[in-house]
Amino acid sequence: MKNMYLDNSPIAYYIDDSANKDWIVFVHAAFVDHRMFEKQFSYFSGKYNLLAIDILGHGNSIHAKKGDNIEKMSDWINQIFQKHNINAAHFVGVSLGSIFIQDFANKYENKVLSLACFGGYDINNFDISKQKANSKSQMKMILKALFSIKWFAKANKKISAYTNEAQTNFYKLNIQFKKSSFKYLANLQKLVNKYPKKQRPYKLLIGCGEYDIPMEIEIVNEWADYEKCDKVIFKGAGHCVNMDTPKEFNICLEKFLNKCSSK
């Protein structure tokens, strides 16, 4: 993956354009970066062109200027598309990443071939009361982070991953997250319920792990019921399913993409 930067922005991104096929865009979970998809990059390299993005405040996307905020993420992705002549792509998002790929789809629907959202929720039809029910535990986690990122990462790895290997890898990435980047996540709710729910012109896959929190499993099941879309609950996985069960994740994603590909 070639490391690149988007002009006039703080965004770092990574490209593998060795395939003569569709593009896949990967957007990572909170507190880590594009490297959470390393096993997906090795699996899909040569099969698809790959683009991975570090969300503002994560990875190498940390040199922000005044006025830069996460509401600009979809526009920055679109600028990357324009720079590299990408007409449309499949999008894969995990947790926080699933929010940004949906926001992109809201604004640039004609540039989306498919969406695959894992550990997320429908940002156009979200019951805020579900978020409030989880707010106390989230606040405790934030307080841990403000006191010590190391402490926070140790606790967060157990929430974010299920297997020992995935927890270790998540921790290694999370420990590099900077306290100052929390401010960028404060505006996240501005992306939720901003656009009305409507019929999607592209295919949708949603999922989570069987060991994710019960509320997430409930959200995924309800979302799949009203969208009538593809759904998968990964056995042996927690929140970051691509890290816990990479082999099963890659096979599932590839089958879905084969149904959606433009070529």
C-alpha positions as CSV (number, residue, x, y, z in Angstrom):
1,M,0.0,0.0,0.0
2,K,1.4,3.4,-1.0
3,N,1.2,6.1,1.7
4,M,-0.1,9.4,0.3
5,Y,-1.6,12.6,1.6
6,L,-4.5,14.6,0.3
7,D,-3.5,18.2,-0.7
8,N,-4.8,21.0,1.5
9,S,-6.1,18.5,4.1
10,P,-4.8,16.6,7.1
11,I,-5.8,13.3,5.5
12,A,-3.4,10.4,5.0
13,Y,-4.5,7.5,2.8
14,Y,-3.1,4.3,1.3
15,I,-3.5,2.9,-2.1
16,D,-2.9,-0.4,-3.9
17,D,-4.0,0.1,-7.5
18,S,-2.4,-3.1,-8.9
19,A,-5.7,-4.7,-10.0
20,N,-7.7,-4.1,-13.1
21,K,-11.0,-4.2,-11.3
22,D,-13.3,-2.3,-9.0
23,W,-12.1,-0.3,-6.0
24,I,-12.7,-1.1,-2.3
25,V,-12.5,1.7,0.3
26,F,-11.7,0.6,3.8
27,V,-12.5,2.9,6.8
28,H,-11.4,1.8,10.2
29,A,-12.8,1.8,13.8
30,A,-12.2,4.5,16.4
31,F,-8.9,4.8,18.2
32,V,-7.0,2.7,15.7
33,D,-6.1,3.3,12.0
34,H,-6.0,1.7,8.6
35,R,-3.7,-1.0,9.8
36,M,-6.6,-2.9,11.4
37,F,-7.3,-4.1,7.8
38,E,-3.9,-5.5,7.1
39,K,-5.3,-9.1,6.6
40,Q,-7.9,-7.7,4.3
41,F,-5.2,-5.9,2.2
42,S,-3.2,-9.0,1.7
43,Y,-6.3,-11.1,0.8
44,F,-7.8,-8.6,-1.7
45,S,-4.6,-7.2,-3.2
46,G,-4.6,-8.0,-6.9
47,K,-8.3,-8.9,-6.8
48,Y,-9.5,-5.3,-6.3
49,N,-7.9,-1.9,-6.3
50,L,-7.6,-0.9,-2.6
51,L,-8.0,2.5,-0.8
52,A,-7.7,2.8,3.0
53,I,-8.1,6.1,4.8
54,D,-7.0,7.3,8.3
55,I,-9.9,9.1,9.8
56,L,-9.2,12.7,11.1
57,G,-7.3,12.4,14.4
58,H,-6.2,8.8,13.8
59,G,-3.1,7.3,12.3
60,N,-1.2,9.8,10.2
61,S,-4.2,12.1,9.7
62,I,-3.3,14.3,12.7
63,H,-1.9,17.5,11.2
64,A,-5.2,19.4,11.2
65,K,-5.7,23.1,10.6
66,K,-8.3,25.4,12.2
67,G,-11.7,24.5,10.8
68,D,-10.9,20.8,10.0
69,N,-13.5,18.5,11.4
70,I,-15.0,15.0,10.9
71,E,-18.0,16.4,9.0
72,K,-15.5,17.0,6.1
73,M,-14.5,13.3,5.9
74,S,-16.9,12.5,3.0
75,D,-15.8,15.5,1.0
76,W,-12.1,14.6,1.5
77,I,-12.8,11.0,0.3
78,N,-14.5,12.5,-2.7
79,Q,-11.4,14.6,-3.4
80,I,-9.3,11.5,-3.2
81,F,-11.6,9.9,-5.8
82,Q,-11.2,13.0,-8.1
83,K,-7.4,12.9,-7.7
84,H,-7.1,9.3,-8.7
85,N,-10.0,9.2,-11.2
86,I,-12.1,6.8,-9.1
87,N,-15.6,6.9,-10.5
88,A,-17.2,4.6,-7.9
89,A,-16.2,2.0,-5.2
90,H,-17.3,-0.6,-2.8
91,F,-17.1,0.7,0.8
92,V,-16.2,-1.3,3.9
93,G,-16.5,0.3,7.4
94,V,-16.0,-1.1,10.9
95,S,-17.7,0.6,13.8
96,L,-16.9,4.3,13.5
97,G,-15.9,3.7,9.9
98,S,-19.4,2.5,9.1
99,I,-20.7,5.9,10.0
100,F,-18.4,7.7,7.6
101,I,-19.1,5.4,4.6
102,Q,-22.8,5.9,5.1
103,D,-22.3,9.7,5.2
104,F,-20.4,9.5,2.0
105,A,-23.2,7.4,0.5
106,N,-25.7,10.1,1.6
107,K,-23.8,12.8,-0.3
108,Y,-22.3,10.9,-3.2
109,E,-24.8,8.1,-3.8
110,N,-23.8,7.7,-7.5
111,K,-20.2,6.9,-6.4
112,V,-21.2,3.9,-4.2
113,L,-21.2,0.4,-5.7
114,S,-22.0,-1.2,-2.3
115,L,-21.8,-0.7,1.4
116,A,-20.6,-3.2,4.0
117,C,-21.1,-2.0,7.6
118,F,-19.9,-4.0,10.6
119,G,-20.4,-3.1,14.3
120,G,-22.4,0.0,13.3
121,Y,-25.9,1.4,12.9
122,D,-28.1,3.1,10.3
123,I,-27.2,6.8,10.7
124,N,-30.4,7.8,8.8
125,N,-32.7,5.9,11.2
126,F,-31.0,5.7,14.6
127,D,-32.8,5.6,17.9
128,I,-30.9,8.1,20.1
129,S,-32.2,6.4,23.2
130,K,-30.1,3.4,22.4
131,Q,-27.0,5.6,22.5
132,K,-28.1,7.1,25.8
133,A,-28.4,3.7,27.3
134,N,-24.7,3.1,26.6
135,S,-23.5,6.6,27.5
136,K,-22.4,5.9,31.1
137,S,-20.0,3.1,30.1
138,Q,-18.6,5.3,27.3
139,M,-18.0,8.1,29.7
140,K,-16.1,5.9,32.0
141,M,-13.9,4.8,29.1
142,I,-13.3,8.4,28.1
143,L,-12.2,9.3,31.6
144,K,-9.8,6.4,31.6
145,A,-8.3,7.7,28.3
146,L,-7.9,11.3,29.7
147,F,-6.1,9.8,32.7
148,S,-4.0,7.4,30.7
149,I,-4.1,6.2,27.1
150,K,-2.4,3.0,28.1
151,W,-5.0,2.3,30.7
152,F,-7.7,3.1,28.2
153,A,-6.2,0.9,25.5
154,K,-6.0,-2.1,27.9
155,A,-9.7,-1.7,28.7
156,N,-10.7,-0.9,25.2
157,K,-9.1,-3.9,23.6
158,K,-11.4,-6.2,25.6
159,I,-14.5,-4.3,24.3
160,S,-13.3,-4.0,20.7
161,A,-11.9,-7.6,20.1
162,Y,-12.6,-11.1,21.3
163,T,-9.6,-13.3,20.5
164,N,-6.2,-12.8,22.2
165,E,-4.5,-12.1,18.9
166,A,-7.0,-9.4,17.9
167,Q,-6.9,-7.8,21.3
168,T,-3.1,-7.7,21.2
169,N,-3.1,-6.1,17.7
170,F,-5.9,-3.7,18.6
171,Y,-4.0,-2.6,21.7
172,K,-0.8,-1.9,19.7
173,L,-2.8,0.5,17.4
174,N,-4.9,2.0,20.2
175,I,-1.9,2.9,22.3
176,Q,-0.8,5.3,19.5
177,F,-4.1,7.3,19.7
178,K,-3.5,10.8,21.0
179,K,-5.7,12.3,23.7
180,S,-6.0,15.6,21.7
181,S,-7.8,13.7,19.0
182,F,-10.9,13.1,21.2
183,K,-12.1,16.6,20.2
184,Y,-12.7,15.5,16.6
185,L,-15.2,12.8,17.8
186,A,-17.4,15.4,19.6
187,N,-19.2,16.3,16.4
188,L,-20.1,12.8,15.4
189,Q,-23.8,13.2,16.2
190,K,-24.1,15.8,13.5
191,L,-23.9,13.0,11.0
192,V,-26.7,11.1,12.6
193,N,-30.3,11.4,11.4
194,K,-29.2,14.3,9.1
195,Y,-30.7,12.7,6.0
196,P,-34.1,10.9,5.7
197,K,-34.2,7.1,5.3
198,K,-34.8,6.1,1.7
199,Q,-34.4,3.2,-0.8
200,R,-30.8,2.4,-1.5
201,P,-29.8,2.0,-5.2
202,Y,-26.8,-0.2,-4.1
203,K,-26.5,-3.4,-2.1
204,L,-26.0,-3.4,1.6
205,L,-24.3,-5.9,3.9
206,I,-24.4,-5.4,7.7
207,G,-23.0,-7.5,10.5
208,C,-21.3,-7.9,13.9
209,G,-19.7,-10.5,16.1
210,E,-21.7,-12.9,18.3
211,Y,-19.7,-11.6,21.3
212,D,-20.4,-7.9,20.5
213,I,-22.5,-6.1,23.1
214,P,-26.2,-7.2,23.1
215,M,-27.4,-3.8,22.0
216,E,-25.3,-4.0,18.8
217,I,-26.7,-7.4,17.9
218,E,-30.2,-6.0,18.4
219,I,-29.4,-3.0,16.2
220,V,-28.0,-5.2,13.4
221,N,-31.0,-7.6,13.5
222,E,-33.5,-4.7,13.5
223,W,-31.6,-2.9,10.7
224,A,-31.5,-6.0,8.5
225,D,-35.3,-6.6,9.1
226,Y,-36.4,-3.2,7.7
227,E,-33.7,-2.9,5.0
228,K,-34.2,-6.5,3.8
229,C,-30.4,-6.7,3.2
230,D,-27.7,-9.2,3.7
231,K,-26.7,-9.8,7.3
232,V,-24.0,-11.9,9.0
233,I,-23.3,-12.6,12.7
234,F,-19.7,-13.9,12.9
235,K,-19.1,-16.7,15.3
236,G,-16.1,-16.4,17.5
237,A,-15.9,-12.6,17.0
238,G,-16.5,-9.5,19.0
239,H,-16.9,-5.9,17.8
240,C,-14.0,-5.7,15.2
241,V,-15.0,-8.8,13.3
242,N,-12.3,-8.4,10.6
243,M,-9.6,-8.7,13.2
244,D,-11.2,-11.5,15.3
245,T,-12.1,-13.8,12.4
246,P,-10.2,-12.5,9.3
247,K,-10.5,-15.6,7.2
248,E,-14.3,-15.9,7.6
249,F,-14.6,-12.1,7.2
250,N,-12.7,-12.1,3.9
251,I,-14.6,-15.0,2.4
252,C,-17.9,-13.4,3.4
253,L,-17.0,-10.0,2.0
254,E,-15.7,-11.5,-1.2
255,K,-18.9,-13.4,-1.8
256,F,-20.9,-10.2,-1.2
257,L,-18.6,-8.1,-3.5
258,N,-19.0,-10.7,-6.3
259,K,-22.7,-10.1,-6.3
260,C,-22.2,-6.3,-6.5
261,S,-19.2,-5.8,-8.8
262,S,-19.6,-3.6,-11.8
263,K,-17.4,-5.8,-14.0
